[in-house]
Amino acid sequence: MAEHTQYRFTAGPWNVHSGADPFGPPVRDEIDFAAKVAKLQSLGYHGVQFHDDDVVSADADPATTARVAAEVKKILDDHGMVAEFVAPRLWEDPRTIDGAVTSNDPRCRKYALDRSLRAVDIAKMIGTRNIVLWPAREGTYIREAKDAKAAVGLMVDYINALLDRDPEIRVLGEMKPNEPMDHAYFPTTGHFLAMAYRTKDPDRVGVLIESAHAILAGLDPSDEMAFALWHGKLWGVHLNDQNGLKFDEDKAFGAVDLRRAFNQVRVLEESGYGRNGEMVGFDVKAMRTQATERSFQHLANSKEIFLRLVDIVRSLDASEISELRRTRDYEVLEMYIVRQIMGG
């Protein structure tokens, strides 16, 4: 019998936040980064996700960048934690108001590339080879604003430049169909992977799939994960939950739809996700009503729900499922699964 995967968990510093939203100010105190790392460690987490400016300010000079990155690396090391990835934050600067990689302005595209190349350097400093690309503003508010065909070529050129920067790094696309753009280029796993095969080193270009992003595209996250797993390109996940087709809610994993969460865990477990160093990332936000001293509860909940669903998946009777599939007795199969989720 094959040994079970020992899952490792990560979260980002932004997953513990002050509770500000577009309609209201902060409601909780900010928590120091080192305190966040210590708390994540105490909850059984193994690593931290980063944007480039989560590590060091985007306008820091090279010497300051190296010094601060080393300080962050020491905090991780002191707590037995690792960096999972670095993502260049390309969607907040005024120069990326009309996109970063696909901007119509070559000066803005140069800014985006320069910042991303620096993010590659920061990733090396803190000990990860993963660069996550969220194409947040790579799209349009109106179709006529950009040349969609040319945008594909711009993205390929951009990724090629990152691959050239360091022969060890990998680029993981994190696709989303909308928000903040009306329509995004590369909105799904299939779109990004089709483009990835046209880069100069497809073996170093894969995906990170977020549950909510797939749901917002009207897709099932487990099927998106299965598609990427078949290609050998699911190198990261952002597990969370989503209540309908609206803004990106980042609810605790499994809090809305346990069966949908179950199937994500099932496909990861059955495909051996995690056995090649992949980590289980949660991208979840605390409810705005939560007090500061309980502002990690959503991370504890997400991990607990994931592990409980792992136990359910491992308890399934594979021979019974196989027979029900063979006889196309899907009503019985459905009730078998629902009973397991409900506790037998």
N, C-alpha and C positions, 0 to 999 in steps of 0.2 A: 504494500500500500504506500502510495506516494506521501511524503511528508507534507503537512499543511504549511501554507504560506504564513510567515510571521509578518503581519502588516506593520508598516511604519507610517506615522501620521504627521502632517504638517499643517500650519496655518500661517497667515500673514499678520504683520503688526496691525494692518488696517481692520482686521477682524475683531479687534478690541478697540473701540473708538468712543468718541464723546457723545454720540447720539444726535449730532446735527443732521438735518435733512433739508431738502429744498424749501421746506415750509416752516422751519424753526431752527433756533440756535442750539448750541451744545447744551446737554442736560447732565453730563457726567464729567468728572475730572479726567484729564489726560493721565495716562499711566506710563512711566518711564520704560524705555525699551528693555533694559536689563530685567526689570521686574516682570515684564510680559514674558520674556524668555524663561525666567525662573518658574512662573506660574504654568506655562505650557509644559515644561519638563515635569512638574508635579502632577499634571493631568495625564501623563503618559505619552506625550507627544515627543517626536524625535527630530523635528527640523522646522525651519522657518522659511517662508516664501518672502521674496523681496521685490519691490520696485527699485530702480537704481537710486532714487532719492530717499528711499527708506534706509539706505546704507550711508550715503553722504550727499550733501546738497549738490544739485545739478550744476551750480556755478563755482564749485570748489576748484582750486588750482591742482595740478598733478601731485604736488607734495602733500597737500592737505587730503586729497583723495586717498592716497596710499596710506597716510597715517590713520585716518578715520576708519577706513576699511579694515585695517589691522586691528583696531580697537573692537570693531564689531565681530570680527573673526574670533578674537580672544573671548568675548562674552559667550559666543556659541560654544567654543571649546571648553570653557569653564563649566558649562552646563551639560556637556556631552551631546550637544546638538549640532546639526549640520545645516547648511544653506541648500534648499532644494532648487531654487532658480533665481534669476534676476530678470526683471521685465522693464525695459526702458519705458518711462512714463511719457508718452508722446502726445497725449490728448489734452493737456492743460495749458501748455505754453501758448501765448498769443500767436506765435509763428505757425502753429498747427491748427489754426481756426478752421481752415479749409482742407484739413487732412495733413498728414505728415509725409508718408511714403508716396501718396498719390496726389499731393498738392499740385495745383497748376503752376505754382511759383517755384522755380528751381532753387532759389535761395532757401525757401522753407524746406524743401526736400534735403538740401545739404545739411541744414541744422538737424533734421531728424536722423540722418545717417551718422553725423558726427556724434550726436548724443548716444546713439545705439552702439557705435563702436566703443565708446567709453564704457557703456554698460557691459560689453564683453570683457573689457579689462577689469572692471569691478568684480564681475563674476569669478574671474580667475583669482583675484585677490582673496575672495571669501570662500573659495573652494568648491565651486559648482561649475559644471560644463553646460548647464541648461539655460538658454535664453528664451523666455516666453514672449511671444509677440501677440498682443491684443490689438487688432487693427481697428481701434475704437472709432476714429474719424475717417477711416478709409472707405468712403462711400459718398453719397450725395443726399441733399435735401430735395433736389429736383434732378430728373434724369439728364437734362441738357447741360448741367453744370460742368461735367467732366467727360472725358473720352474713356468709357468703361473698358474698351479693348486695350487701349494704351496702358490703363491702370494695371493690368495683369503683368505686362512687361516691366513696369516700374517696380512692382513687388518682387519679381524674380531678380532683377538687378540689385535691389536692396538686400535680399537674403544672400545672394552670392557675395556681396561685399562683407557681410557678417561672417560667412563661412571662410572667407579669405583672411579675416582678421586673426583667427586662431584655429589651427587644424583640429583641435579637440572639441570645440563647442558644438552644441546642437541647437537648432531653432525649433521651438514648439509653438505652432499656431493655436491661439485660443479664439475660436470663431464665435461670432454673435450676429444674429440677423439684423438687429436694430439697436437703438439706444447707445450712444447719443445721436447717431445718424438716423435718418428716416429709413434708408436702405443701405446696408453695408456690402462692400465687395467681400467675397469669400465668406458668405454667411453660414456655411455648414462645413462639417468634416469633409464631405466629398469635394466641395469646391476647393478647400485649401490643399487637400492631398493631390488633387489633379494638377494644381499649380506646382506643388512641391516636386513632382517628378520631372519638371522642366528646369529645376535648379541644377547647378553644377555638381552637387554632391547629394542626391536624394537620400542617401543612407543617413544623412545628418539632419534631415528635415522631417519632423513628425507633428503630432498634435497633443494638446492638453484639452480635454473635453470637460466643459462645465455643464452640470445637469440643467440649470435654469436656462442657459443659452440654447440648448437643444429644445427644451420645452417651448421657448419663445418662438422657435422656428416651426412649431407644430409637429415636432419629431419626438420619438421616444429616446431618452438618453441611452438606454441599454443597447438599442440597435445601433446608435452612433458609435458607441464604444466597441461593439462587436465588429463593425465595419473597419475601424482603425486597428483593432487587434488582429484581424485577418491580414492586414497589410504589415503587421509588425511595427506599427507606428503610434501606438497609444503609450506615451511616455509620461503622462501626468493626468490627473483628474482634479477637478474642483467640484466636490460633491456638495449639494445643497438642495433646497426644494423651492417650489414655485406654485403659487395659487392662481393659476390662469394665465392668460396671454396679456400681461400688462408690463409694468416696469420690472426690472431685475430685482426681485425681493430678497434673495439670499437668506431664505429661511433655513432653520436647522434641518439637516439631512433627515428625510423620512417623516418630517413633522406634518406634511400635507397629505402625501400619498405613500403609504407604507408599501403597497404592492409595487409601485413604480420604483421605490427605493430598493426593495427586495430584488427586483430583476437587474438593477445595476450591480448590486453585490454579487448576484448569481453569475453574471457574465464575467465579472472580474475574477471571481474565485475559480470558476470552471476553466478559464483561459490561462490561469497561472500568473495573473497580473501581480507584480510585486517581487517576483522571483529573480528579476534581473536588475534590481535596485530601484524600481519604480516605487513612488510613495503615494499614499492616500491623502490628498489635500482637501481641506474643507474651506470653502469660501462662503462664510455665513456671518450674518450680522446679529448682534444682540438687539432685542426689542428696545425701542426708545424708552419704554417705561422701566427698564431694569436699573437697579441701583448700581453704583460703581463697584461695590464689594461683591456683586453677583454678576459682573459683566463678562465672566468667562463661562457662564453656565451653558450657553448655546454650543460652545466648543466641547464641553463635557458631554452634553446630550447627543451631539452628532456622532461622536466617537462611540458612545454606548449603543446607540441605535445601529450603527454600522456593525459592531461586533456581535450584537444579538442576531442580526440578520445573517452574518457569517455562520453562526451556530445553526440557524435554521437551514441554510443552504447545505451545510455539511451533514445534516440529519436526513436529507431527502433520500428516498428509496429510488435509486437510479433505475433498477430493473422494473419497478412499477411504472415509473414515468415512461420508460422505453416501450413497455407493453401498451400503455394507453395511447402513446403516439402511433404505434403500429396499427392499432384498431381504430384510430381516429376518434377515440372516446374523449373528446375535449371537454365536455361538460363535467365528467368525472375528474379529469385532470385539473380543471379549474377549481373544483371544490377541494381536491387534495391539497393544492397550493394554498388556498384560502384558509383551510383548517390549520395548516402548519403555521401560517402567519398569526392566526388567532390563538395559537397555543395548543393545537392538537385536537 
